[in-house]
Amino acid sequence: MSTFMAKSETYQRSWYVIDAAGKPLGRTAALAASILRGKHRPDFTPHVDCGDFVIIINAKDAVLTGNKLQKKIHYHHTGWVGGIKETHYDRLMETHPERAMEIAVKGMLPHNTLGAKAFNRVHIYAGAEHKHAAQKPVPYEGGNN
């Protein structure tokens, strides 16, 4: 018997909604990254883009455990000499909570073209409203989240 290899051209993508309210930011991001890769499906193929679409709502209500809210810092570099910038997560969560979730999800995806394509399928919203009702997304029930 030969091994089944999925093809991205024939793959039917589904839409899932993950509610991040009251859940740890990292666990929500890990669950989203797993769905974006397609690891929740029985026909998962590592080298093929076979993931689904993910909508994360209530990103502003995601929690950071321990002292991460005060001590965790996000760094990025502008490209200029001396251009290192830092943002504390307490400030990031009150101003742009969807950006904090984006950083977490992007860090958990592979750092190659498959990860870049998968990251284009995630939609993150700070509140409970999203604009993807026409796609008929279903709440994701699997995982330990």
Order of alpha helices (4+ residues) and beta strands (2+ residues): beta-alpha-beta-alpha-beta-beta-alpha-alpha-alpha-beta-beta
